[in-house]
């Protein structure tokens, strides 16, 4: 106990004597930022990924194409030890789907099946609709008023973290009371007749019923008709199904450390996306910003003390198999990871990083954050990470997550509108700059983050 206290005091004294990181790396960070702000290659790579390869759901040929392209691009950018370690991923296929109101009026509904949903019977399902605003209202209705019906979760958007529970658990909660299908008002801040998909989950002991997202406009139409005293009937048809797990891979490339190559800072995003749109914001932007950050560091002739590893994780959207496989690949060497940075919140104007790893890690990260104040991305807050780095964070690796203003991200999230035109090139360059400065300094600073 005494020796631990002495060690803590010695460490504190050394840190107090060392110059702040924002002083040590001021000139280097400025060179990185200016290079990132002048960069043209990153946006071109993102456009190629999204426009030429397109959306990349796990198990698809497009995802495999993206993985091969990404590995080749890492080699072209001069990264070392480029590899594509194999990962088995779930393979859900949407198939044809359609929905319409059949009474008291006839209207086509804009629909997207939720990822992981089962299909309807071949003839579809035609049933009365029961709209509810929350789980409490659903449970209060009871089996007598829910059995044999389609439940519509017409839940107003109150932030993704709160509202997404209805997408994840809604089908099983409704099936428990005898519902035959579920419709979900899209979990999104904006709809404009564009539904938003996303992962749903079935509980082991409840029936599996079809589940699909509809738009805010369609959900509120059904609600108004119901409130006017006109029972609504909907026909839903879905061909969704699961295939056997498919072959996929993570993608990795490195700038090897000059002094401590076995110590690693990992940074990246997820290469997969949903099967609509182009996966630009979610998460092509995170992958390519990380890659371009490393490419700029390489072009500037910078080689940090530790290894800086760019990782494109696979299958974040419907399984996180890539993150789990990465942790399994590391084995006992997971403790060689100094930090892991994930960018998976889109590429609007960056504000800063959330940091998990203890008070000391947050304090040192704040010093790095000051290097990004000139571009408005220097805020450091306690608590950060991401789904893909979650498995290694569970073993004590400090995790960081880049966060942005987030003004429109959930307007486009998991929808057909997640395309490259939503990404402002200059804001994208700011994200590249933020990832490059944070990644480089974490890999080069004298001590490990949090020590």
Backbone torsions as a table, in degrees:
resi	resn	phi	psi	omega
1	UNK	NA	-43.4	179.5
2	UNK	-66.4	-42.9	-179.9
3	UNK	-62.9	-36.8	177.4
4	UNK	-64.0	-40.3	179.5
5	UNK	-65.0	-42.1	179.0
6	UNK	-63.7	-42.8	179.2
7	UNK	-60.7	-42.8	178.9
8	UNK	-61.2	-43.8	-178.2
9	UNK	-66.5	-38.8	178.1
10	UNK	-63.8	-43.8	178.8
11	UNK	-61.6	-44.7	179.5
12	UNK	-61.3	-39.4	-179.9
13	UNK	-66.6	-41.1	178.8
14	UNK	-63.9	-42.6	-179.8
15	UNK	-66.0	-37.5	179.4
16	UNK	-65.1	-32.6	-178.9
17	UNK	-78.9	-27.0	-177.7
18	UNK	-74.1	143.7	177.0
19	UNK	-65.7	147.0	177.5
20	UNK	-57.1	149.1	-177.2
21	UNK	-62.1	-31.7	-179.5
22	UNK	-69.5	-21.8	173.1
23	UNK	-80.6	-45.2	-177.0
24	UNK	-61.1	-40.2	-171.0
25	UNK	-108.0	14.7	-176.2
26	UNK	-55.7	-51.8	-176.3
27	UNK	-68.7	-42.2	179.7
28	UNK	-63.0	-44.6	179.9
29	UNK	-61.6	-38.8	-180.0
30	UNK	-65.3	-39.5	176.5
31	UNK	-62.2	-43.2	179.5
32	UNK	-62.8	-46.3	-177.9
33	UNK	-62.5	-45.8	-178.7
34	UNK	-64.3	-37.5	176.8
35	UNK	-65.6	-40.6	179.7
36	UNK	-66.3	-39.2	-178.2
37	UNK	-70.6	-20.4	177.1
38	UNK	-96.1	-1.2	-172.6
39	UNK	-70.0	137.6	175.0
40	UNK	-115.0	-18.8	-172.2
41	UNK	-73.1	-36.3	-175.5
42	UNK	-60.2	-47.7	-179.0
43	UNK	-65.7	-34.4	177.6
44	UNK	-65.5	-39.8	177.6
45	UNK	-66.1	-42.5	178.1
46	UNK	-61.8	-42.0	178.7
47	UNK	-62.6	-41.0	178.7
48	UNK	-62.5	-48.8	-179.0
49	UNK	-56.5	-46.4	-172.9
50	UNK	-84.4	-37.1	-176.4
51	UNK	-84.2	-36.1	-175.5
52	UNK	-93.4	-36.1	179.5
53	UNK	-97.1	-43.4	173.2
54	UNK	88.6	-160.4	-177.8
55	UNK	-67.2	155.3	-163.3
56	UNK	-142.5	66.7	179.8
57	UNK	-73.2	149.6	-179.4
58	UNK	-55.8	134.4	-179.7
59	UNK	92.2	-8.3	-175.7
60	UNK	-87.3	156.4	174.8
61	UNK	-63.5	-33.6	179.9
62	UNK	-63.7	-39.1	177.8
63	UNK	-63.8	-42.7	177.5
64	UNK	-61.1	-40.7	177.6
65	UNK	-62.2	-41.7	-179.4
66	UNK	-63.6	-39.3	-179.8
67	UNK	-64.2	-45.5	179.8
68	UNK	-65.9	-41.2	177.8
69	UNK	-63.2	-43.0	-177.8
70	UNK	-63.3	-42.2	179.0
71	UNK	-62.9	-42.8	178.9
72	UNK	-64.6	-38.4	179.7
73	UNK	-67.2	-39.0	176.8
74	UNK	-60.0	-40.6	178.6
75	UNK	-65.9	-41.5	178.9
76	UNK	-62.8	-31.5	-180.0
77	UNK	-82.9	1.5	174.3
78	UNK	85.9	13.0	177.5
79	UNK	-72.5	152.4	-177.3
80	UNK	-100.9	160.9	174.3
81	UNK	52.4	40.9	178.9
82	UNK	-67.0	132.1	-176.2
83	UNK	-148.4	157.0	176.6
84	UNK	-129.2	75.2	-179.1
85	UNK	-63.0	134.4	-172.3
86	UNK	-67.5	144.4	176.8
87	UNK	-140.9	134.5	171.2
88	UNK	-87.9	133.4	-175.1
89	UNK	-129.9	152.0	173.9
90	UNK	-64.9	151.4	-175.6
91	UNK	-130.8	90.5	177.9
92	UNK	-98.3	135.5	-178.2
93	UNK	-119.5	129.8	-176.1
94	UNK	-71.0	-50.1	-174.5
95	UNK	70.0	-172.1	-179.5
96	UNK	-75.6	145.2	179.4
97	UNK	-152.2	147.5	178.5
98	UNK	-160.3	158.0	177.8
99	UNK	-151.8	151.4	176.9
100	UNK	-155.1	148.9	168.1
101	UNK	-77.9	128.1	179.2
102	UNK	-104.9	-16.8	176.9
103	UNK	-160.9	146.8	5.7
104	UNK	-82.5	-6.5	173.8
105	UNK	-126.9	171.7	176.7
106	UNK	-112.6	120.0	-179.3
107	UNK	-144.5	134.3	170.8
108	UNK	-71.6	139.8	176.4
109	UNK	-105.7	141.1	174.0
110	UNK	-83.2	121.9	-168.1
111	UNK	-137.1	144.8	170.4
112	UNK	-137.9	120.4	176.0
113	UNK	-59.9	146.6	177.3
114	UNK	-80.6	142.2	-175.6
115	UNK	-62.4	123.6	-177.6
116	UNK	101.0	-6.4	-179.3
117	UNK	-66.0	152.0	169.9
118	UNK	-84.3	170.3	179.1
119	UNK	-84.0	165.3	166.4
120	UNK	-80.5	168.0	168.3
121	UNK	-57.9	160.5	-176.6
122	UNK	-54.3	-31.5	179.4
123	UNK	-86.3	0.1	-176.7
124	UNK	82.6	-176.4	177.6
125	UNK	-124.9	125.5	173.1
126	UNK	-119.2	120.6	-173.7
127	UNK	-158.0	158.5	173.6
128	UNK	-64.1	152.7	-179.0
129	UNK	-107.4	136.1	174.4
130	UNK	-115.4	107.3	177.2
131	UNK	-80.2	138.5	174.1
132	UNK	-136.1	152.8	-177.4
133	UNK	-98.8	-12.9	-179.0
134	UNK	-167.2	173.7	-179.4
135	UNK	-66.7	-34.5	179.9
136	UNK	-60.5	-43.3	178.9
137	UNK	-65.9	-40.5	177.8
138	UNK	-58.9	-49.9	-177.5
139	UNK	-64.5	-34.0	-180.0
140	UNK	-67.3	-29.5	178.1
141	UNK	-66.3	-38.8	177.9
142	UNK	76.2	171.9	-176.2
143	UNK	-60.7	-36.3	-176.5
144	UNK	-58.8	-33.8	-175.8
145	UNK	-101.9	-3.8	-177.8
146	UNK	-112.0	-33.7	-174.8
147	UNK	-57.5	133.3	178.3
148	UNK	81.0	3.3	-176.2
149	UNK	-113.9	166.0	171.4
150	UNK	-95.6	122.5	177.4
151	UNK	-88.3	129.6	172.7
152	UNK	-105.2	116.3	172.0
153	UNK	-85.4	94.9	178.8
154	UNK	-93.5	72.6	-171.7
155	UNK	-101.6	118.8	177.9
156	UNK	-59.8	144.6	179.7
157	UNK	-73.0	118.6	178.5
158	UNK	-125.5	42.1	-175.7
159	UNK	96.6	142.3	-174.5
160	UNK	-60.7	-45.6	-175.6
161	UNK	-59.0	-33.5	-179.2
162	UNK	-84.9	-43.8	-171.0
163	UNK	-80.6	-24.5	-175.4
164	UNK	-64.1	-18.5	178.8
165	UNK	-58.7	-31.2	-179.3
166	UNK	-72.3	-30.8	175.2
167	UNK	-72.5	-41.6	-176.7
168	UNK	-71.2	-45.5	-169.2
169	UNK	-111.6	-6.0	-171.7
170	UNK	-59.9	-42.1	-176.0
171	UNK	-63.1	-46.0	-179.2
172	UNK	-68.3	-37.8	178.6
173	UNK	-63.5	-39.0	178.9
174	UNK	-74.6	-40.0	179.8
175	UNK	-61.6	-32.5	179.3
176	UNK	-59.0	-27.2	179.9
177	UNK	-101.4	9.1	174.5
178	UNK	95.9	8.0	177.7
179	UNK	-63.4	151.2	-178.1
180	UNK	-100.4	-14.7	177.5
181	UNK	-166.8	166.0	178.8
182	UNK	-131.2	136.6	167.0
183	UNK	-113.5	143.3	-176.7
184	UNK	-126.4	125.6	167.9
185	UNK	-60.5	125.2	-172.2
186	UNK	-51.1	137.2	177.1
187	UNK	-80.5	89.2	-171.8
188	UNK	-160.7	151.1	177.8
189	UNK	-82.1	-13.1	179.1
190	UNK	-150.1	143.3	-177.3
191	UNK	-120.1	-60.8	179.9
192	UNK	49.6	49.5	178.0
193	UNK	59.1	28.1	175.1
194	UNK	-121.1	110.4	179.3
195	UNK	-72.9	156.5	179.9
196	UNK	-119.4	124.8	179.9
197	UNK	-89.5	-166.3	179.7
198	UNK	152.4	170.1	-174.7
199	UNK	-72.3	138.4	167.9
200	UNK	-123.7	162.7	-176.9
201	UNK	-133.7	144.9	174.2
202	UNK	-102.7	138.5	173.4
203	UNK	-82.1	151.4	-171.3
204	UNK	-63.1	-30.9	-169.8
205	UNK	-104.0	6.7	179.8
206	UNK	-113.0	152.3	177.6
207	UNK	-60.0	149.0	176.6
208	UNK	-94.7	117.6	-179.0
209	UNK	-120.2	154.0	-179.5
210	UNK	-63.0	146.2	-178.9
211	UNK	-140.4	132.2	-177.7
212	UNK	-143.7	151.1	175.9
213	UNK	-93.4	142.5	170.9
214	UNK	-123.8	175.7	-175.4
215	UNK	-84.0	163.4	174.0
216	UNK	-56.6	-42.4	-177.8
217	UNK	-62.8	-42.2	-179.4
218	UNK	-72.8	-37.5	179.4
219	UNK	-64.1	-43.7	-178.8
220	UNK	-72.9	-27.7	173.1
221	UNK	-62.6	-48.4	178.7
222	UNK	-59.7	-40.2	179.4
223	UNK	-63.6	-43.3	-179.0
224	UNK	-65.1	-42.6	178.9
225	UNK	-61.6	-42.6	179.1
226	UNK	-64.5	-44.8	-179.3
227	UNK	-64.4	-25.6	178.6
228	UNK	-80.2	-0.4	177.6
229	UNK	90.6	13.3	179.7
230	UNK	-107.8	102.9	179.1
231	UNK	-55.1	137.5	-176.6
232	UNK	-104.9	135.1	174.3
233	UNK	-117.1	138.3	-179.0
234	UNK	-127.4	141.5	169.8
235	UNK	-105.4	128.9	179.7
236	UNK	-123.5	131.7	176.8
237	UNK	-129.9	127.4	179.6
238	UNK	-142.5	140.0	177.4
239	UNK	-107.1	11.2	-173.0
240	UNK	-55.7	142.7	179.1
241	UNK	-161.3	159.2	176.8
242	UNK	-99.8	138.9	172.1
243	UNK	-106.9	168.9	175.7
244	UNK	-57.2	152.4	178.5
245	UNK	-50.8	143.8	-174.7
246	UNK	-110.0	160.6	175.4
247	UNK	-78.5	133.4	175.2
248	UNK	-147.7	-165.5	-178.1
249	UNK	-165.6	152.0	162.1
250	UNK	-82.1	163.6	176.2
251	UNK	-125.6	132.2	-177.0
252	UNK	-137.4	143.6	172.0
253	UNK	-151.6	155.0	-169.3
254	UNK	-133.8	155.1	156.4
255	UNK	-106.9	107.4	-174.7
256	UNK	-66.5	139.8	-179.7
257	UNK	-68.9	145.1	-176.5
258	UNK	-81.9	-24.4	-177.9
259	UNK	-120.4	-39.1	-176.2
260	UNK	-128.8	67.1	-173.3
261	UNK	-64.3	-20.4	-179.8
262	UNK	-81.8	-13.1	173.7
263	UNK	-91.1	136.9	-167.0
264	UNK	-130.4	137.6	163.6
265	UNK	-110.1	117.6	178.9
266	UNK	-98.8	140.3	174.2
267	UNK	-145.7	144.8	179.9
268	UNK	171.2	-160.9	179.1
269	UNK	-149.0	-166.6	-179.8
270	UNK	-109.4	134.7	-173.8
271	UNK	-79.9	-23.7	179.6
272	UNK	-80.0	164.6	175.1
273	UNK	-148.8	179.4	169.8
274	UNK	-75.3	173.1	-170.7
275	UNK	-92.5	21.7	174.9
276	UNK	-132.2	159.7	-176.5
277	UNK	68.3	-148.3	-178.9
278	UNK	-133.0	6.8	179.7
279	UNK	59.5	40.5	-177.0
280	UNK	-79.3	-60.3	176.5
281	UNK	-67.7	-42.2	-172.9
282	UNK	-121.9	90.3	4.5
283	UNK	-139.6	35.6	175.2
284	UNK	-55.7	-35.8	-178.6
285	UNK	-63.7	-40.0	179.5
286	UNK	-66.3	-40.7	178.3
287	UNK	-64.3	-52.3	-172.6
288	UNK	-72.4	-33.3	175.5
289	UNK	-62.1	-39.7	178.9
290	UNK	-67.1	-43.9	179.3
291	UNK	-63.9	-43.9	-177.9
292	UNK	-69.6	-32.1	174.5
293	UNK	-58.8	-46.5	178.5
294	UNK	-65.6	-39.7	-179.8
295	UNK	-61.6	-39.0	178.9
296	UNK	-68.1	-43.8	176.4
297	UNK	-56.6	-42.8	179.8
298	UNK	-64.3	-45.3	-179.0
299	UNK	-62.3	-32.8	-179.7
300	UNK	-78.5	-2.5	179.0
301	UNK	75.0	21.5	-179.7
302	UNK	-90.2	133.1	175.3
303	UNK	-131.6	106.5	-175.2
304	UNK	-69.4	166.7	178.4
305	UNK	-57.4	-44.3	-177.3
306	UNK	-102.7	169.3	177.5
307	UNK	-76.9	132.2	173.3
308	UNK	-103.2	114.8	-175.1
309	UNK	-110.8	124.6	173.1
310	UNK	-91.5	128.8	-179.5
311	UNK	-127.7	129.0	168.3
312	UNK	-104.0	105.8	-179.7
313	UNK	-81.2	146.8	178.9
314	UNK	-102.0	153.0	170.3
315	UNK	65.0	38.4	173.2
316	UNK	-71.2	-35.5	-169.7
317	UNK	-67.2	-38.4	-175.7
318	UNK	-138.0	46.6	174.5
319	UNK	166.8	-26.9	-177.1
320	UNK	56.0	31.3	179.5
321	UNK	-64.6	-34.4	-179.6
322	UNK	-64.9	-42.2	178.5
323	UNK	-65.4	-40.4	178.9
324	UNK	-69.0	-39.2	179.4
325	UNK	-66.8	-36.0	178.1
326	UNK	-62.8	-44.5	177.6
327	UNK	-61.9	-43.8	179.7
328	UNK	-63.2	-38.3	178.9
329	UNK	-60.9	-36.7	-176.5
330	UNK	-71.2	-34.0	-176.8
331	UNK	56.5	-135.8	-178.5
332	UNK	-69.2	-16.1	-178.6
333	UNK	-77.0	0.5	178.2
334	UNK	-54.9	-30.5	-177.3
335	UNK	-74.6	-5.8	172.1
336	UNK	-78.9	-10.7	177.9
337	UNK	-77.1	119.3	-179.9
338	UNK	-78.7	-36.2	-179.8
339	UNK	-167.0	162.0	175.0
340	UNK	-138.3	133.4	-177.3
341	UNK	-118.3	129.2	176.3
342	UNK	-120.5	136.2	174.0
343	UNK	-116.2	105.9	-177.5
344	UNK	-146.8	41.2	178.1
345	UNK	-131.1	24.5	-179.2
346	UNK	84.0	178.2	-172.4
347	UNK	-123.3	36.1	169.4
348	UNK	-72.0	-177.4	-174.9
349	UNK	-56.8	123.2	-178.7
350	UNK	-72.6	146.0	178.8
351	UNK	-110.7	-35.5	-178.8
352	UNK	164.4	-154.2	-176.0
353	UNK	-131.3	141.1	164.8
354	UNK	-89.6	141.2	-173.8
355	UNK	-130.0	127.1	172.2
356	UNK	-114.7	138.2	-179.8
357	UNK	148.8	8.4	177.9
358	UNK	104.9	167.1	-174.5
359	UNK	-62.4	-38.7	-179.0
360	UNK	-66.0	-39.9	178.6
361	UNK	-63.0	-42.9	179.3
362	UNK	-64.1	-42.2	-178.8
363	UNK	-62.6	-44.2	179.4
364	UNK	-68.8	-37.0	177.9
365	UNK	-63.8	-32.1	177.5
366	UNK	-64.1	-34.3	176.1
367	UNK	-63.7	-40.4	176.8
368	UNK	-66.9	-38.2	179.9
369	UNK	-56.7	-35.1	179.4
370	UNK	-60.0	-27.3	178.0
371	UNK	-67.6	-17.4	-178.7
372	UNK	-105.4	3.9	-179.7
373	UNK	-60.8	-31.6	-176.9
374	UNK	-65.1	-22.4	177.5
375	UNK	-110.3	12.5	176.6
376	UNK	73.5	21.3	-176.0
377	UNK	-119.9	27.7	-172.8
378	UNK	-96.8	2.8	-178.9
379	UNK	-70.0	130.6	175.7
380	UNK	-120.6	124.3	178.9
381	UNK	-123.1	156.5	-179.0
382	UNK	-76.8	127.7	178.9
383	UNK	103.5	110.8	-179.7
384	UNK	-165.8	174.3	-179.8
385	UNK	144.3	-144.4	-178.9
386	UNK	177.3	165.4	-176.8
387	UNK	-61.8	-41.2	-175.3
388	UNK	-71.0	-34.3	179.9
389	UNK	-91.9	-3.0	178.6
390	UNK	-54.2	-43.9	-179.3
391	UNK	-60.7	-36.1	178.8
392	UNK	-83.7	-26.1	173.3
393	UNK	-62.9	-32.0	177.8
394	UNK	-62.3	-18.8	176.5
395	UNK	-100.4	16.3	173.2
396	UNK	95.3	3.6	177.9
397	UNK	-73.2	125.5	177.0
398	UNK	-59.6	134.7	-178.4
399	UNK	-116.8	141.6	177.9
400	UNK	-127.7	144.4	174.8
401	UNK	-130.2	126.0	176.2
402	UNK	-71.6	134.5	174.4
403	UNK	-125.8	149.9	-175.4
404	UNK	-117.9	-176.8	176.5
405	UNK	-62.9	-27.0	174.6
406	UNK	61.4	30.4	-175.7
407	UNK	-67.2	-40.0	-173.0
408	UNK	-125.2	0.8	-173.2
409	UNK	-52.4	-45.2	-177.4
410	UNK	-82.9	1.3	165.8
411	UNK	-71.2	-34.5	-171.3
412	UNK	-107.6	-19.1	-172.0
413	UNK	-51.6	125.8	173.8
414	UNK	60.7	32.4	-178.8
415	UNK	-132.3	174.1	178.9
416	UNK	-66.4	-14.3	-176.8
417	UNK	-89.6	2.1	178.9
418	UNK	-80.9	80.0	-175.6
419	UNK	-127.6	167.5	-170.2
420	UNK	-62.6	-29.1	-179.0
421	UNK	-61.4	-18.7	178.9
422	UNK	-76.8	-11.6	-176.6
423	UNK	-102.0	116.6	177.5
424	UNK	-73.4	125.9	-176.4
425	UNK	-57.2	-39.1	-178.6
426	UNK	-70.5	-39.6	176.4
427	UNK	-64.3	-36.2	177.2
428	UNK	-62.3	-40.9	178.3
429	UNK	-63.3	-35.5	177.0
430	UNK	-63.6	-38.9	176.7
431	UNK	-65.1	-40.7	176.6
432	UNK	-59.8	-45.0	179.8
433	UNK	-60.2	-45.4	-178.7
434	UNK	-62.7	-44.6	179.5
435	UNK	-65.6	-38.6	-177.3
436	UNK	-67.6	-45.9	-179.2
437	UNK	-66.0	-47.7	-178.8
438	UNK	-63.0	-45.9	-179.1
439	UNK	-62.9	-44.8	-177.5
440	UNK	-65.3	-48.0	-175.9
441	UNK	-66.3	-40.8	177.3
442	UNK	-59.5	-36.4	-179.2
443	UNK	-78.8	-21.2	-173.6
444	UNK	-107.7	-21.0	-175.6
445	UNK	-58.1	148.9	-171.5
446	UNK	-57.9	-44.5	-179.2
447	UNK	-105.8	164.9	175.4
448	UNK	-71.0	149.3	178.5
449	UNK	-58.9	129.3	178.1
450	UNK	92.7	-5.6	179.1
451	UNK	-99.6	NA	NA
